[in-house]
Amino acid sequence: MANWKNNPAFLGMDARKRTMVEFLFNSLNGKNINDALPIITNWNMQLKQNNISFTKEENDLLTQIFLQELTPAQMKQFELMKAFMKK
């Protein structure tokens, strides 16, 4: 995905959601998986406190944004964590 900000799912979000997604994206930029996890946890807490939730389409977009920024080594870490979390 060349530019996630032009994705219909992103453009269809209300302003609060777009702001939160941009904040997350900027916060994760350049971070490794270990540094990203606390940021994502904190972000999820902020969503709950503000009663913000995402549709399946929006969640898919968030996953794409996150995954496109991972290096190959980070992607391996992510896949291992994902497999572990399914157990």
PyMOL Python script that loads the backbone (N, CA, C, O; Angstrom):
from pymol import cmd

cmd.read_pdbstr("""\
ATOM      1  N   MET A   1       0.871  -1.172   0.000  1.00  0.00           N
ATOM      2  CA  MET A   1       0.000   0.000   0.000  1.00  0.00           C
ATOM      3  C   MET A   1       0.908   1.222   0.000  1.00  0.00           C
ATOM      4  O   MET A   1       1.615   1.483   0.973  1.00  0.00           O
ATOM      5  N   ALA A   2       0.883   1.952  -1.075  1.00  0.00           N
ATOM      6  CA  ALA A   2       1.789   3.084  -1.239  1.00  0.00           C
ATOM      7  C   ALA A   2       1.495   4.212  -0.258  1.00  0.00           C
ATOM      8  O   ALA A   2       2.413   4.723   0.384  1.00  0.00           O
ATOM      9  N   ASN A   3       0.239   4.606  -0.132  1.00  0.00           N
ATOM     10  CA  ASN A   3      -0.085   5.706   0.763  1.00  0.00           C
ATOM     11  C   ASN A   3      -1.365   5.377   1.526  1.00  0.00           C
ATOM     12  O   ASN A   3      -2.469   5.531   1.003  1.00  0.00           O
ATOM     13  N   TRP A   4      -1.206   4.925   2.761  1.00  0.00           N
ATOM     14  CA  TRP A   4      -2.340   4.485   3.562  1.00  0.00           C
ATOM     15  C   TRP A   4      -3.313   5.610   3.877  1.00  0.00           C
ATOM     16  O   TRP A   4      -4.478   5.347   4.173  1.00  0.00           O
ATOM     17  N   LYS A   5      -2.863   6.850   3.821  1.00  0.00           N
ATOM     18  CA  LYS A   5      -3.759   7.970   4.118  1.00  0.00           C
ATOM     19  C   LYS A   5      -4.803   8.177   3.026  1.00  0.00           C
ATOM     20  O   LYS A   5      -5.789   8.881   3.244  1.00  0.00           O
ATOM     21  N   ASN A   6      -4.602   7.576   1.858  1.00  0.00           N
ATOM     22  CA  ASN A   6      -5.582   7.666   0.773  1.00  0.00           C
ATOM     23  C   ASN A   6      -6.508   6.458   0.725  1.00  0.00           C
ATOM     24  O   ASN A   6      -7.385   6.383  -0.136  1.00  0.00           O
ATOM     25  N   ASN A   7      -6.320   5.505   1.649  1.00  0.00           N
ATOM     26  CA  ASN A   7      -7.146   4.321   1.681  1.00  0.00           C
ATOM     27  C   ASN A   7      -8.578   4.695   2.067  1.00  0.00           C
ATOM     28  O   ASN A   7      -8.775   5.461   3.009  1.00  0.00           O
ATOM     29  N   PRO A   8      -9.585   4.165   1.354  1.00  0.00           N
ATOM     30  CA  PRO A   8     -10.979   4.494   1.673  1.00  0.00           C
ATOM     31  C   PRO A   8     -11.356   4.199   3.127  1.00  0.00           C
ATOM     32  O   PRO A   8     -12.161   4.922   3.715  1.00  0.00           O
ATOM     33  N   ALA A   9     -10.781   3.146   3.708  1.00  0.00           N
ATOM     34  CA  ALA A   9     -11.077   2.841   5.113  1.00  0.00           C
ATOM     35  C   ALA A   9     -10.585   3.965   6.023  1.00  0.00           C
ATOM     36  O   ALA A   9     -11.266   4.346   6.974  1.00  0.00           O
ATOM     37  N   PHE A  10      -9.399   4.490   5.723  1.00  0.00           N
ATOM     38  CA  PHE A  10      -8.867   5.588   6.528  1.00  0.00           C
ATOM     39  C   PHE A  10      -9.680   6.861   6.303  1.00  0.00           C
ATOM     40  O   PHE A  10     -10.049   7.545   7.257  1.00  0.00           O
ATOM     41  N   LEU A  11      -9.951   7.169   5.055  1.00  0.00           N
ATOM     42  CA  LEU A  11     -10.695   8.390   4.729  1.00  0.00           C
ATOM     43  C   LEU A  11     -12.127   8.348   5.269  1.00  0.00           C
ATOM     44  O   LEU A  11     -12.724   9.389   5.542  1.00  0.00           O
ATOM     45  N   GLY A  12     -12.669   7.142   5.419  1.00  0.00           N
ATOM     46  CA  GLY A  12     -14.023   6.999   5.928  1.00  0.00           C
ATOM     47  C   GLY A  12     -14.142   7.067   7.436  1.00  0.00           C
ATOM     48  O   GLY A  12     -15.250   7.117   7.971  1.00  0.00           O
ATOM     49  N   MET A  13     -13.013   7.071   8.126  1.00  0.00           N
ATOM     50  CA  MET A  13     -13.031   7.156   9.590  1.00  0.00           C
ATOM     51  C   MET A  13     -13.408   8.563  10.035  1.00  0.00           C
ATOM     52  O   MET A  13     -13.163   9.544   9.331  1.00  0.00           O
ATOM     53  N   ASP A  14     -14.013   8.639  11.228  1.00  0.00           N
ATOM     54  CA  ASP A  14     -14.265   9.979  11.752  1.00  0.00           C
ATOM     55  C   ASP A  14     -12.935  10.596  12.176  1.00  0.00           C
ATOM     56  O   ASP A  14     -11.925   9.901  12.295  1.00  0.00           O
ATOM     57  N   ALA A  15     -12.947  11.884  12.397  1.00  0.00           N
ATOM     58  CA  ALA A  15     -11.718  12.645  12.647  1.00  0.00           C
ATOM     59  C   ALA A  15     -10.951  12.133  13.867  1.00  0.00           C
ATOM     60  O   ALA A  15      -9.721  12.099  13.852  1.00  0.00           O
ATOM     61  N   ARG A  16     -11.667  11.735  14.921  1.00  0.00           N
ATOM     62  CA  ARG A  16     -10.982  11.231  16.126  1.00  0.00           C
ATOM     63  C   ARG A  16     -10.207   9.963  15.817  1.00  0.00           C
ATOM     64  O   ARG A  16      -9.076   9.793  16.272  1.00  0.00           O
ATOM     65  N   LYS A  17     -10.816   9.071  15.040  1.00  0.00           N
ATOM     66  CA  LYS A  17     -10.131   7.833  14.683  1.00  0.00           C
ATOM     67  C   LYS A  17      -8.905   8.112  13.817  1.00  0.00           C
ATOM     68  O   LYS A  17      -7.838   7.541  14.041  1.00  0.00           O
ATOM     69  N   ARG A  18      -9.062   8.992  12.831  1.00  0.00           N
ATOM     70  CA  ARG A  18      -7.918   9.320  11.962  1.00  0.00           C
ATOM     71  C   ARG A  18      -6.779   9.908  12.784  1.00  0.00           C
ATOM     72  O   ARG A  18      -5.614   9.574  12.566  1.00  0.00           O
ATOM     73  N   THR A  19      -7.112  10.778  13.723  1.00  0.00           N
ATOM     74  CA  THR A  19      -6.090  11.376  14.587  1.00  0.00           C
ATOM     75  C   THR A  19      -5.365  10.304  15.392  1.00  0.00           C
ATOM     76  O   THR A  19      -4.141  10.333  15.515  1.00  0.00           O
ATOM     77  N   MET A  20      -6.124   9.363  15.935  1.00  0.00           N
ATOM     78  CA  MET A  20      -5.518   8.291  16.730  1.00  0.00           C
ATOM     79  C   MET A  20      -4.634   7.395  15.859  1.00  0.00           C
ATOM     80  O   MET A  20      -3.560   6.978  16.295  1.00  0.00           O
ATOM     81  N   VAL A  21      -5.072   7.096  14.641  1.00  0.00           N
ATOM     82  CA  VAL A  21      -4.276   6.258  13.744  1.00  0.00           C
ATOM     83  C   VAL A  21      -2.983   6.979  13.366  1.00  0.00           C
ATOM     84  O   VAL A  21      -1.912   6.373  13.371  1.00  0.00           O
ATOM     85  N   GLU A  22      -3.075   8.250  13.042  1.00  0.00           N
ATOM     86  CA  GLU A  22      -1.871   9.013  12.693  1.00  0.00           C
ATOM     87  C   GLU A  22      -0.915   9.084  13.878  1.00  0.00           C
ATOM     88  O   GLU A  22       0.298   8.968  13.708  1.00  0.00           O
ATOM     89  N   PHE A  23      -1.461   9.275  15.081  1.00  0.00           N
ATOM     90  CA  PHE A  23      -0.629   9.308  16.281  1.00  0.00           C
ATOM     91  C   PHE A  23       0.103   7.975  16.442  1.00  0.00           C
ATOM     92  O   PHE A  23       1.306   7.949  16.698  1.00  0.00           O
ATOM     93  N   LEU A  24      -0.636   6.864  16.290  1.00  0.00           N
ATOM     94  CA  LEU A  24      -0.008   5.550  16.420  1.00  0.00           C
ATOM     95  C   LEU A  24       1.076   5.364  15.370  1.00  0.00           C
ATOM     96  O   LEU A  24       2.188   4.943  15.689  1.00  0.00           O
ATOM     97  N   PHE A  25       0.756   5.675  14.121  1.00  0.00           N
ATOM     98  CA  PHE A  25       1.716   5.503  13.039  1.00  0.00           C
ATOM     99  C   PHE A  25       2.989   6.309  13.314  1.00  0.00           C
ATOM    100  O   PHE A  25       4.096   5.791  13.163  1.00  0.00           O
ATOM    101  N   ASN A  26       2.836   7.562  13.713  1.00  0.00           N
ATOM    102  CA  ASN A  26       3.998   8.406  14.006  1.00  0.00           C
ATOM    103  C   ASN A  26       4.778   7.888  15.206  1.00  0.00           C
ATOM    104  O   ASN A  26       6.006   7.965  15.229  1.00  0.00           O
ATOM    105  N   SER A  27       4.077   7.365  16.199  1.00  0.00           N
ATOM    106  CA  SER A  27       4.737   6.838  17.399  1.00  0.00           C
ATOM    107  C   SER A  27       5.522   5.568  17.109  1.00  0.00           C
ATOM    108  O   SER A  27       6.552   5.316  17.735  1.00  0.00           O
ATOM    109  N   LEU A  28       5.044   4.773  16.170  1.00  0.00           N
ATOM    110  CA  LEU A  28       5.699   3.501  15.857  1.00  0.00           C
ATOM    111  C   LEU A  28       6.825   3.634  14.842  1.00  0.00           C
ATOM    112  O   LEU A  28       7.644   2.728  14.693  1.00  0.00           O
ATOM    113  N   ASN A  29       6.864   4.750  14.153  1.00  0.00           N
ATOM    114  CA  ASN A  29       7.849   4.939  13.090  1.00  0.00           C
ATOM    115  C   ASN A  29       9.270   4.744  13.614  1.00  0.00           C
ATOM    116  O   ASN A  29       9.723   5.469  14.500  1.00  0.00           O
ATOM    117  N   GLY A  30       9.963   3.755  13.052  1.00  0.00           N
ATOM    118  CA  GLY A  30      11.353   3.498  13.414  1.00  0.00           C
ATOM    119  C   GLY A  30      11.545   2.659  14.667  1.00  0.00           C
ATOM    120  O   GLY A  30      12.680   2.406  15.069  1.00  0.00           O
ATOM    121  N   LYS A  31      10.467   2.227  15.285  1.00  0.00           N
ATOM    122  CA  LYS A  31      10.574   1.444  16.519  1.00  0.00           C
ATOM    123  C   LYS A  31      10.695  -0.042  16.186  1.00  0.00           C
ATOM    124  O   LYS A  31      10.163  -0.515  15.181  1.00  0.00           O
ATOM    125  N   ASN A  32      11.405  -0.765  17.051  1.00  0.00           N
ATOM    126  CA  ASN A  32      11.440  -2.213  16.898  1.00  0.00           C
ATOM    127  C   ASN A  32      10.240  -2.809  17.622  1.00  0.00           C
ATOM    128  O   ASN A  32       9.515  -2.102  18.321  1.00  0.00           O
ATOM    129  N   ILE A  33      10.035  -4.100  17.454  1.00  0.00           N
ATOM    130  CA  ILE A  33       8.860  -4.768  18.021  1.00  0.00           C
ATOM    131  C   ILE A  33       8.795  -4.571  19.538  1.00  0.00           C
ATOM    132  O   ILE A  33       7.732  -4.282  20.086  1.00  0.00           O
ATOM    133  N   ASN A  34       9.925  -4.728  20.204  1.00  0.00           N
ATOM    134  CA  ASN A  34       9.930  -4.598  21.666  1.00  0.00           C
ATOM    135  C   ASN A  34       9.523  -3.201  22.118  1.00  0.00           C
ATOM    136  O   ASN A  34       8.831  -3.054  23.125  1.00  0.00           O
ATOM    137  N   ASP A  35       9.939  -2.183  21.391  1.00  0.00           N
ATOM    138  CA  ASP A  35       9.564  -0.813  21.731  1.00  0.00           C
ATOM    139  C   ASP A  35       8.130  -0.509  21.308  1.00  0.00           C
ATOM    140  O   ASP A  35       7.471   0.341  21.907  1.00  0.00           O
ATOM    141  N   ALA A  36       7.649  -1.196  20.284  1.00  0.00           N
ATOM    142  CA  ALA A  36       6.304  -0.936  19.764  1.00  0.00           C
ATOM    143  C   ALA A  36       5.207  -1.474  20.679  1.00  0.00           C
ATOM    144  O   ALA A  36       4.140  -0.870  20.785  1.00  0.00           O
ATOM    145  N   LEU A  37       5.456  -2.596  21.336  1.00  0.00           N
ATOM    146  CA  LEU A  37       4.410  -3.212  22.145  1.00  0.00           C
ATOM    147  C   LEU A  37       3.863  -2.294  23.243  1.00  0.00           C
ATOM    148  O   LEU A  37       2.644  -2.192  23.380  1.00  0.00           O
ATOM    149  N   PRO A  38       4.705  -1.627  24.027  1.00  0.00           N
ATOM    150  CA  PRO A  38       4.146  -0.721  25.042  1.00  0.00           C
ATOM    151  C   PRO A  38       3.388   0.458  24.420  1.00  0.00           C
ATOM    152  O   PRO A  38       2.413   0.944  24.992  1.00  0.00           O
ATOM    153  N   ILE A  39       3.834   0.905  23.265  1.00  0.00           N
ATOM    154  CA  ILE A  39       3.150   2.012  22.579  1.00  0.00           C
ATOM    155  C   ILE A  39       1.754   1.559  22.158  1.00  0.00           C
ATOM    156  O   ILE A  39       0.779   2.290  22.335  1.00  0.00           O
ATOM    157  N   ILE A  40       1.662   0.357  21.604  1.00  0.00           N
ATOM    158  CA  ILE A  40       0.373  -0.168  21.163  1.00  0.00           C
ATOM    159  C   ILE A  40      -0.544  -0.412  22.359  1.00  0.00           C
ATOM    160  O   ILE A  40      -1.742  -0.137  22.292  1.00  0.00           O
ATOM    161  N   THR A  41       0.016  -0.927  23.448  1.00  0.00           N
ATOM    162  CA  THR A  41      -0.774  -1.158  24.657  1.00  0.00           C
ATOM    163  C   THR A  41      -1.336   0.154  25.188  1.00  0.00           C
ATOM    164  O   THR A  41      -2.517   0.229  25.529  1.00  0.00           O
ATOM    165  N   ASN A  42      -0.519   1.167  25.261  1.00  0.00           N
ATOM    166  CA  ASN A  42      -0.960   2.480  25.729  1.00  0.00           C
ATOM    167  C   ASN A  42      -2.018   3.065  24.792  1.00  0.00           C
ATOM    168  O   ASN A  42      -2.999   3.654  25.245  1.00  0.00           O
ATOM    169  N   TRP A  43      -1.816   2.902  23.512  1.00  0.00           N
ATOM    170  CA  TRP A  43      -2.762   3.400  22.516  1.00  0.00           C
ATOM    171  C   TRP A  43      -4.121   2.716  22.674  1.00  0.00           C
ATOM    172  O   TRP A  43      -5.164   3.364  22.594  1.00  0.00           O
ATOM    173  N   ASN A  44      -4.097   1.401  22.898  1.00  0.00           N
ATOM    174  CA  ASN A  44      -5.347   0.666  23.118  1.00  0.00           C
ATOM    175  C   ASN A  44      -6.069   1.156  24.365  1.00  0.00           C
ATOM    176  O   ASN A  44      -7.296   1.254  24.374  1.00  0.00           O
ATOM    177  N   MET A  45      -5.326   1.460  25.404  1.00  0.00           N
ATOM    178  CA  MET A  45      -5.941   1.996  26.624  1.00  0.00           C
ATOM    179  C   MET A  45      -6.591   3.345  26.344  1.00  0.00           C
ATOM    180  O   MET A  45      -7.682   3.620  26.844  1.00  0.00           O
ATOM    181  N   GLN A  46      -5.937   4.186  25.555  1.00  0.00           N
ATOM    182  CA  GLN A  46      -6.505   5.482  25.196  1.00  0.00           C
ATOM    183  C   GLN A  46      -7.796   5.310  24.392  1.00  0.00           C
ATOM    184  O   GLN A  46      -8.753   6.063  24.574  1.00  0.00           O
ATOM    185  N   LEU A  47      -7.812   4.319  23.506  1.00  0.00           N
ATOM    186  CA  LEU A  47      -9.027   4.050  22.729  1.00  0.00           C
ATOM    187  C   LEU A  47     -10.181   3.685  23.656  1.00  0.00           C
ATOM    188  O   LEU A  47     -11.289   4.201  23.510  1.00  0.00           O
ATOM    189  N   LYS A  48      -9.918   2.796  24.608  1.00  0.00           N
ATOM    190  CA  LYS A  48     -10.961   2.371  25.538  1.00  0.00           C
ATOM    191  C   LYS A  48     -11.458   3.535  26.383  1.00  0.00           C
ATOM    192  O   LYS A  48     -12.662   3.684  26.596  1.00  0.00           O
ATOM    193  N   GLN A  49     -10.531   4.360  26.865  1.00  0.00           N
ATOM    194  CA  GLN A  49     -10.909   5.510  27.693  1.00  0.00           C
ATOM    195  C   GLN A  49     -11.774   6.492  26.926  1.00  0.00           C
ATOM    196  O   GLN A  49     -12.623   7.165  27.510  1.00  0.00           O
ATOM    197  N   ASN A  50     -11.563   6.575  25.623  1.00  0.00           N
ATOM    198  CA  ASN A  50     -12.314   7.515  24.791  1.00  0.00           C
ATOM    199  C   ASN A  50     -13.458   6.849  24.026  1.00  0.00           C
ATOM    200  O   ASN A  50     -14.059   7.461  23.144  1.00  0.00           O
ATOM    201  N   ASN A  51     -13.756   5.590  24.368  1.00  0.00           N
ATOM    202  CA  ASN A  51     -14.840   4.846  23.704  1.00  0.00           C
ATOM    203  C   ASN A  51     -14.715   4.837  22.182  1.00  0.00           C
ATOM    204  O   ASN A  51     -15.692   5.054  21.464  1.00  0.00           O
ATOM    205  N   ILE A  52     -13.513   4.586  21.711  1.00  0.00           N
ATOM    206  CA  ILE A  52     -13.264   4.529  20.268  1.00  0.00           C
ATOM    207  C   ILE A  52     -13.023   3.069  19.892  1.00  0.00           C
ATOM    208  O   ILE A  52     -12.214   2.381  20.514  1.00  0.00           O
ATOM    209  N   SER A  53     -13.728   2.614  18.879  1.00  0.00           N
ATOM    210  CA  SER A  53     -13.503   1.268  18.360  1.00  0.00           C
ATOM    211  C   SER A  53     -13.472   1.337  16.837  1.00  0.00           C
ATOM    212  O   SER A  53     -13.947   2.296  16.229  1.00  0.00           O
ATOM    213  N   PHE A  54     -12.907   0.305  16.244  1.00  0.00           N
ATOM    214  CA  PHE A  54     -12.719   0.269  14.802  1.00  0.00           C
ATOM    215  C   PHE A  54     -13.503  -0.881  14.184  1.00  0.00           C
ATOM    216  O   PHE A  54     -13.707  -1.921  14.811  1.00  0.00           O
ATOM    217  N   THR A  55     -13.936  -0.675  12.951  1.00  0.00           N
ATOM    218  CA  THR A  55     -14.611  -1.726  12.197  1.00  0.00           C
ATOM    219  C   THR A  55     -13.566  -2.741  11.729  1.00  0.00           C
ATOM    220  O   THR A  55     -12.363  -2.508  11.853  1.00  0.00           O
ATOM    221  N   LYS A  56     -14.036  -3.867  11.190  1.00  0.00           N
ATOM    222  CA  LYS A  56     -13.111  -4.869  10.656  1.00  0.00           C
ATOM    223  C   LYS A  56     -12.251  -4.267   9.549  1.00  0.00           C
ATOM    224  O   LYS A  56     -11.043  -4.496   9.513  1.00  0.00           O
ATOM    225  N   GLU A  57     -12.856  -3.505   8.652  1.00  0.00           N
ATOM    226  CA  GLU A  57     -12.118  -2.876   7.549  1.00  0.00           C
ATOM    227  C   GLU A  57     -11.036  -1.932   8.101  1.00  0.00           C
ATOM    228  O   GLU A  57      -9.905  -1.908   7.615  1.00  0.00           O
ATOM    229  N   GLU A  58     -11.410  -1.168   9.114  1.00  0.00           N
ATOM    230  CA  GLU A  58     -10.441  -0.243   9.723  1.00  0.00           C
ATOM    231  C   GLU A  58      -9.322  -1.006  10.414  1.00  0.00           C
ATOM    232  O   GLU A  58      -8.159  -0.614  10.325  1.00  0.00           O
ATOM    233  N   ASN A  59      -9.661  -2.097  11.104  1.00  0.00           N
ATOM    234  CA  ASN A  59      -8.629  -2.917  11.747  1.00  0.00           C
ATOM    235  C   ASN A  59      -7.695  -3.545  10.723  1.00  0.00           C
ATOM    236  O   ASN A  59      -6.491  -3.647  10.958  1.00  0.00           O
ATOM    237  N   ASP A  60      -8.241  -3.962   9.594  1.00  0.00           N
ATOM    238  CA  ASP A  60      -7.403  -4.506   8.526  1.00  0.00           C
ATOM    239  C   ASP A  60      -6.414  -3.455   8.033  1.00  0.00           C
ATOM    240  O   ASP A  60      -5.247  -3.760   7.788  1.00  0.00           O
ATOM    241  N   LEU A  61      -6.883  -2.222   7.890  1.00  0.00           N
ATOM    242  CA  LEU A  61      -6.004  -1.132   7.463  1.00  0.00           C
ATOM    243  C   LEU A  61      -4.899  -0.904   8.495  1.00  0.00           C
ATOM    244  O   LEU A  61      -3.735  -0.729   8.134  1.00  0.00           O
ATOM    245  N   LEU A  62      -5.260  -0.905   9.763  1.00  0.00           N
ATOM    246  CA  LEU A  62      -4.255  -0.706  10.814  1.00  0.00           C
ATOM    247  C   LEU A  62      -3.197  -1.801  10.762  1.00  0.00           C
ATOM    248  O   LEU A  62      -2.009  -1.533  10.940  1.00  0.00           O
ATOM    249  N   THR A  63      -3.626  -3.019  10.521  1.00  0.00           N
ATOM    250  CA  THR A  63      -2.676  -4.131  10.412  1.00  0.00           C
ATOM    251  C   THR A  63      -1.753  -3.920   9.223  1.00  0.00           C
ATOM    252  O   THR A  63      -0.545  -4.130   9.332  1.00  0.00           O
ATOM    253  N   GLN A  64      -2.306  -3.510   8.092  1.00  0.00           N
ATOM    254  CA  GLN A  64      -1.485  -3.249   6.900  1.00  0.00           C
ATOM    255  C   GLN A  64      -0.459  -2.150   7.176  1.00  0.00           C
ATOM    256  O   GLN A  64       0.704  -2.272   6.792  1.00  0.00           O
ATOM    257  N   ILE A  65      -0.891  -1.086   7.837  1.00  0.00           N
ATOM    258  CA  ILE A  65       0.025   0.021   8.151  1.00  0.00           C
ATOM    259  C   ILE A  65       1.170  -0.489   9.005  1.00  0.00           C
ATOM    260  O   ILE A  65       2.338  -0.208   8.736  1.00  0.00           O
ATOM    261  N   PHE A  66       0.820  -1.244  10.037  1.00  0.00           N
ATOM    262  CA  PHE A  66       1.830  -1.764  10.949  1.00  0.00           C
ATOM    263  C   PHE A  66       2.814  -2.686  10.220  1.00  0.00           C
ATOM    264  O   PHE A  66       4.028  -2.551  10.369  1.00  0.00           O
ATOM    265  N   LEU A  67       2.281  -3.616   9.438  1.00  0.00           N
ATOM    266  CA  LEU A  67       3.132  -4.609   8.786  1.00  0.00           C
ATOM    267  C   LEU A  67       4.021  -4.010   7.705  1.00  0.00           C
ATOM    268  O   LEU A  67       5.144  -4.477   7.510  1.00  0.00           O
ATOM    269  N   GLN A  68       3.551  -2.998   7.004  1.00  0.00           N
ATOM    270  CA  GLN A  68       4.362  -2.428   5.926  1.00  0.00           C
ATOM    271  C   GLN A  68       5.597  -1.710   6.459  1.00  0.00           C
ATOM    272  O   GLN A  68       6.546  -1.470   5.713  1.00  0.00           O
ATOM    273  N   GLU A  69       5.590  -1.371   7.725  1.00  0.00           N
ATOM    274  CA  GLU A  69       6.722  -0.655   8.305  1.00  0.00           C
ATOM    275  C   GLU A  69       7.767  -1.574   8.915  1.00  0.00           C
ATOM    276  O   GLU A  69       8.835  -1.116   9.320  1.00  0.00           O
ATOM    277  N   LEU A  70       7.468  -2.871   8.984  1.00  0.00           N
ATOM    278  CA  LEU A  70       8.398  -3.801   9.614  1.00  0.00           C
ATOM    279  C   LEU A  70       9.528  -4.189   8.664  1.00  0.00           C
ATOM    280  O   LEU A  70       9.324  -4.375   7.465  1.00  0.00           O
ATOM    281  N   THR A  71      10.713  -4.303   9.233  1.00  0.00           N
ATOM    282  CA  THR A  71      11.841  -4.846   8.479  1.00  0.00           C
ATOM    283  C   THR A  71      11.643  -6.358   8.392  1.00  0.00           C
ATOM    284  O   THR A  71      10.810  -6.902   9.117  1.00  0.00           O
ATOM    285  N   PRO A  72      12.384  -7.050   7.528  1.00  0.00           N
ATOM    286  CA  PRO A  72      12.252  -8.509   7.473  1.00  0.00           C
ATOM    287  C   PRO A  72      12.511  -9.175   8.833  1.00  0.00           C
ATOM    288  O   PRO A  72      11.818 -10.127   9.192  1.00  0.00           O
ATOM    289  N   ALA A  73      13.491  -8.691   9.585  1.00  0.00           N
ATOM    290  CA  ALA A  73      13.772  -9.267  10.905  1.00  0.00           C
ATOM    291  C   ALA A  73      12.604  -9.016  11.868  1.00  0.00           C
ATOM    292  O   ALA A  73      12.232  -9.896  12.645  1.00  0.00           O
ATOM    293  N   GLN A  74      12.037  -7.817  11.810  1.00  0.00           N
ATOM    294  CA  GLN A  74      10.893  -7.500  12.655  1.00  0.00           C
ATOM    295  C   GLN A  74       9.685  -8.337  12.262  1.00  0.00           C
ATOM    296  O   GLN A  74       8.906  -8.745  13.123  1.00  0.00           O
ATOM    297  N   MET A  75       9.525  -8.593  10.979  1.00  0.00           N
ATOM    298  CA  MET A  75       8.406  -9.411  10.507  1.00  0.00           C
ATOM    299  C   MET A  75       8.527 -10.821  11.065  1.00  0.00           C
ATOM    300  O   MET A  75       7.524 -11.418  11.454  1.00  0.00           O
ATOM    301  N   LYS A  76       9.748 -11.364  11.111  1.00  0.00           N
ATOM    302  CA  LYS A  76       9.955 -12.686  11.705  1.00  0.00           C
ATOM    303  C   LYS A  76       9.559 -12.671  13.172  1.00  0.00           C
ATOM    304  O   LYS A  76       8.881 -13.585  13.642  1.00  0.00           O
ATOM    305  N   GLN A  77       9.981 -11.633  13.906  1.00  0.00           N
ATOM    306  CA  GLN A  77       9.608 -11.505  15.315  1.00  0.00           C
ATOM    307  C   GLN A  77       8.097 -11.443  15.459  1.00  0.00           C
ATOM    308  O   GLN A  77       7.526 -12.102  16.329  1.00  0.00           O
ATOM    309  N   PHE A  78       7.454 -10.662  14.619  1.00  0.00           N
ATOM    310  CA  PHE A  78       6.008 -10.505  14.668  1.00  0.00           C
ATOM    311  C   PHE A  78       5.315 -11.843  14.408  1.00  0.00           C
ATOM    312  O   PHE A  78       4.375 -12.201  15.118  1.00  0.00           O
ATOM    313  N   GLU A  79       5.763 -12.570  13.413  1.00  0.00           N
ATOM    314  CA  GLU A  79       5.156 -13.863  13.085  1.00  0.00           C
ATOM    315  C   GLU A  79       5.316 -14.836  14.245  1.00  0.00           C
ATOM    316  O   GLU A  79       4.394 -15.592  14.550  1.00  0.00           O
ATOM    317  N   LEU A  80       6.475 -14.824  14.892  1.00  0.00           N
ATOM    318  CA  LEU A  80       6.689 -15.695  16.050  1.00  0.00           C
ATOM    319  C   LEU A  80       5.750 -15.317  17.189  1.00  0.00           C
ATOM    320  O   LEU A  80       5.151 -16.187  17.820  1.00  0.00           O
ATOM    321  N   MET A  81       5.623 -14.032  17.447  1.00  0.00           N
ATOM    322  CA  MET A  81       4.728 -13.563  18.510  1.00  0.00           C
ATOM    323  C   MET A  81       3.291 -13.916  18.175  1.00  0.00           C
ATOM    324  O   MET A  81       2.537 -14.348  19.047  1.00  0.00           O
ATOM    325  N   LYS A  82       2.905 -13.736  16.926  1.00  0.00           N
ATOM    326  CA  LYS A  82       1.540 -14.027  16.502  1.00  0.00           C
ATOM    327  C   LYS A  82       1.225 -15.513  16.691  1.00  0.00           C
ATOM    328  O   LYS A  82       0.145 -15.869  17.163  1.00  0.00           O
ATOM    329  N   ALA A  83       2.165 -16.368  16.323  1.00  0.00           N
ATOM    330  CA  ALA A  83       1.977 -17.804  16.490  1.00  0.00           C
ATOM    331  C   ALA A  83       1.883 -18.161  17.978  1.00  0.00           C
ATOM    332  O   ALA A  83       1.071 -19.002  18.363  1.00  0.00           O
ATOM    333  N   PHE A  84       2.691 -17.539  18.794  1.00  0.00           N
ATOM    334  CA  PHE A  84       2.682 -17.788  20.234  1.00  0.00           C
ATOM    335  C   PHE A  84       1.358 -17.343  20.846  1.00  0.00           C
ATOM    336  O   PHE A  84       0.827 -18.017  21.728  1.00  0.00           O
ATOM    337  N   MET A  85       0.818 -16.209  20.385  1.00  0.00           N
ATOM    338  CA  MET A  85      -0.405 -15.664  20.945  1.00  0.00           C
ATOM    339  C   MET A  85      -1.615 -16.540  20.593  1.00  0.00           C
ATOM    340  O   MET A  85      -2.621 -16.502  21.302  1.00  0.00           O
ATOM    341  N   LYS A  86      -1.536 -17.316  19.529  1.00  0.00           N
ATOM    342  CA  LYS A  86      -2.648 -18.183  19.130  1.00  0.00           C
ATOM    343  C   LYS A  86      -2.745 -19.416  20.020  1.00  0.00           C
ATOM    344  O   LYS A  86      -3.799 -20.049  20.084  1.00  0.00           O
ATOM    345  N   LYS A  87      -1.666 -19.762  20.704  1.00  0.00           N
ATOM    346  CA  LYS A  87      -1.647 -20.975  21.544  1.00  0.00           C
ATOM    347  C   LYS A  87      -2.454 -20.778  22.801  1.00  0.00           C
ATOM    348  O   LYS A  87      -2.549 -21.690  23.623  1.00  0.00           O
TER     349      LYS A  87
END
""", "prot")
cmd.dss("prot")
cmd.show_as("cartoon", "prot")
cmd.util.cbc("prot")
cmd.orient("prot")
